[in-house]
Amino acid sequence: MIRSVVRGYGAALPKRVVTNRELEETVETSDEWIVQRTGIRQRYIAGEGETTASLGEQAARAALDNAGLTPDDIDLVLVATSTPNNTFPATAVEIQNRLGMTHGYAFDMQAVCTGFVYAMATADLHIRGGMAKRALVIGAETFSRILDWNDRTTCVLFGDGAGALVIEAAEGEGTIADRGVLTSHLRSDGSHKDKLYVDGGPSTTGTVGHLRMEGREVFKHAVAMITDVIEGAFAATGTTAEDLDWLVPHQANRRIIDGSAKKLGIPSEKVVVTVDMHGNTSAASIPLALSVACADGRIKKGDLVMLEAMGGGFTWGALMVRW
């Protein structure tokens, strides 16, 4: 059977680092308060000329270099983002153009913080269905542009950045020993929309709007929803937490990450955590974390890796991949 195998990874971050101490100067907060409740110590904030498309392009080029490929080798560009450069066209089309591609196809996927998991699952279906042989799957965000910088409960949480994977079709035996995407589980429940949303849009206010969040409500649902889809992935593959080499969660909040891992029986040494240095970069957080763990040698070929996320909507999902 056809499997979607990871061929390369890449990441891109804005030049400017903003520490918790720097935020203390502009909003009523403290480094101790932020670290205790979220685990975040710093985040990267996009400056002039740095956009979702420019960061996505940098991450894509890094992933292509890591894979030893060029844009000519790619059939599909899929970008997970909630902060596109324009209402339309898709940021994926702009990145396609920046890469010099006039072939293949490109589109965006909007599932907020779960976007990268949705995008990987979608790209996997396109590859297994024969529509594409190689795909660039990118998570890219500039959430700083939709934050209310007077709202101390949200502006301290988010950051900007991009990460990318190159995945390609390869023959597999149809067992969990195969390299590539083994299973994916996606969920959503729109009844929770008002708990995490942006209060603007082309069809409602005609403005971009700002992010609004009921933090306690999000936290209350997060661990249960995350464990639900991860347990589904284990059941579908006949694996357990003991078989897992790495859990790479969406980097929203250290307490959510720790709570989910504990409930699933996954030891902390198997969990990749980058929320301290990146903050919550929404759809970019998983590929950024993957890039860090691959670059430092933790994630190696053959490792069993679980990706998971939960985001506004609510959306949530998990995907298991043999690296």
Secondary structure, 3 states (H helix, E strand, C coil): CEEEEEEEEEEECCCEEEEHHHHHCCCCCCHHHHHHHHCCCEEEECCCCCCHHHHHHHHHHHHHHHHCCCHHHCCEEEEECCCCCCCCCCHHHHHHHHCCCCCCEEEEECCHHHHHHHHHHHHHHHHHCCCCCEEEEEEEEEHHHHCCCCCCCCCCCECEEEEEEEEEEEECCCCCCCCEEEEEEEEECHHHHHHEEECCCCCCCCCCCCEEECHHHHHHHHHHHHHHHHHHHHHHHCCCHHHCCEEEECCCCHHHHHHHHHHHCCCHHHECCCHHHHCECHHHHHHHHHHHHHHCCCCCCCCEEEEEEEECCCEEEEEEEEC
